[in-house]
Amino acid sequence: MQTTEKTTEKLSKKTTAISPATVTGVEPGSIAEEIGFEAGDRLVAVNGERPRDLIDYRFLCSDEFLTLDVLDAKGIAHSVDIEKEPDEELGLEFETALFDGLIQCVNRCPFCFIDQQPPGKRETLYLKDDDYRLSFLYGSYLTLTNIPSAEWKRIARLRLSPLYVSVHATEGNVRSRLLKNDRAAQILDHLAWFQKHRLQIHAQVVVCPGINDGPHLERTLRDLAQFHTGDVPAVISAAVVPVGLTRFRPDADELVPVTTEKAQEVIAQVKALQAEFQDELGTTFAWLADEWFLIGRQDLPPESHYESYPQIGNGVGSIRLFLKEFDEIATNLPEKVQTPRTVTWVVGNAVEHAFAPLVARLNQIEGLTVHMAAINSHYWGQAITVTGLLTGQDIATQLATKAKNQELGDGVLLPSLMLKQSDTQRPEDTYFLDDMSLASLKDKLNCLVLSVEGLTELVELCTQTELPPSL
C-alpha cells in the first residue's frame, strides 16, 4: 500500500456546503491508521465522488487506486492517494451510516412503537426511520411507501438485497388502513418489482386482532408464498409477530391486545399453513415469533423447526437459539467457582419459564448462586414483557426491596439489549428506554450493576475469579 499527500489547504465554501462523513474510530493496524486518520476527521469525497452513505463509501473504496479528500478537525483539507489491494478495507468507522440524513417514515401506523412512547424523552427515541439503506445494512424493517423512482433504480443498480419489508397485509385496503397511507396498497406491485429484478426480501406481518388476522392473515401468507419461487425467490421468508401495545398509545387507535386465546388461534392457523408450505415449497417459509408461544402458554418448537433462522431479528427462534448456545457452553462449565458468588440476572418475565432450566444448570456449580429476576414492565403497562423492553424504572422499582435487604448478591447482570449508548460512547452515558442511565440505576440499587453482551459473557461473569467494576 502506498500513500501520497497531495495538497493541504483551507476547504472551499463549495465543499463546506455538503456534510462530510465524520470519523469516530480507526481500526488498529489498518490503512487508515497508517495514513494518520483520527476520530473527528471528515471524509469529503472518494475519487471525486461524495458518498451519500455507507453503501456508497464501500462501493467507492473497493477500487485499487483511491484519492481521498479529507477535512481534519482544524478545518484543513487534505487530498491523499492510496494504492491498495482490491476490496481491502480502509478501517474507518463513522458517526452514522447515512451521510445525507435519514429517510423518515410517512405512515401513521397506530401500532408504531415510536408513537406509543411518552413525550419529553431523548430526541433519538422519536426518529421514525423508513430507510431502505438501513434495511440493507442492518436488517431494519421498512414499508416501501416512500421510495421515489430514482431510489428504486439505485436499489436495482447496486443490487441492494435482501431488504426487510413490513408487509402486514397484501390486500390493498387492509394495508392502507393499517399504515394510514394510500400508497401502502401497492405492496403486491412492489413485490413483483423485486421478483422482476431478481432481488429479495424478508417479510414481516404484525398481527393486529380484528384488522389483519383470521382470513386476512391467511391471504397475506399465501400471497407472500407465491413469490417464493425460482432459484432467486423474491420473498425468502415471512415472520408473524403479535402487535405490542403500551399504555401511552393514542386513544381510539382500533387496536386490542393479543390474548392467550388469540395467540393459540394464530398458532394453530399458521402451523396448518406451515405444513402446506413444507409440502409445496420445501420450507416452513412463514414463522411465528417466540412471543406467540409465550403468550399462548405453549411449548416452543424444536430447534430443527427453525432451519437457518432466517427471521432471528424478529425474535423467531431466538429463545431456542439461546438455549442451544447454552447447551454448547455448558459442556465446559466448571464444577465449582474459586470465589463463592451470588448474582441476580434480570430478564423479562416472558422468558421466565424458558430460561428456568438454564439457571438451574448454573446453580449446580458449587459456590455459585444465580437468582433470575423475571420482571414485567409497569412503565409500558405490560403484564408480560420481553427483556428488550424493560426500563430502568421497572428494574429499580421491582428490585427495590431486594436491594434494601441486600438480597441482590454480588452484582446485578443486565442483558445489553435493554440499553442504548449515547453519542459520547462513554459507559456512564448508557440509557434505558425510559431515559434512566445505567449509572443512575446503580445508585438506586446501591450495588454492582453490569451490562452483559451475550450468553458467553454472562457465563464468564458468573464463573470468573473476580467481577469487574460497574462502569
Buried (B, 14 or more C-beta within 10 A) or exposed (E): EEBEEEEEEEBEEEBBEEEBBBBBBBBEEBBBBBBBBEEEBBBBBBEEEBBBBBBBBBBBBEBEEBBBBBBBEEEEBBBBEBEBEEEBBBBBEBBBBBBBEBBEBBBEBBBBBEBBBEEEEEEEBEEBBBBBBBBBBEBBBBBBBBBEEEBBEBBBEBEBBBBBBBBBBBBBEBBBBBBEBEBBBBBBEBBEBBBEBBBBBBBBBBBBBEBBBBEBBBBBBBBBBEBBEEEEBBBBBBBBBBBBBBEBBEEEBEBEBBEEEBBBBBBEBBEEBBEBBEEEBEBBBBBBBBBBBBBBEBEBBEEEBBEEBBBBBBBBBBBBBBBEBBEEBEEEBBEEBEEEBBBBBBBBBBBBEBBEEBBEBBBEBEBBBBBBBBBBBBBBBBEBBBBEBBBBBBBBBBBEEBBEEEEBBBBBBBBBBBBBBEEEEEBBBBBBBBBBBBBBBBEBBEBBBBBBEEBEBBBEBBBBEEBEEBB
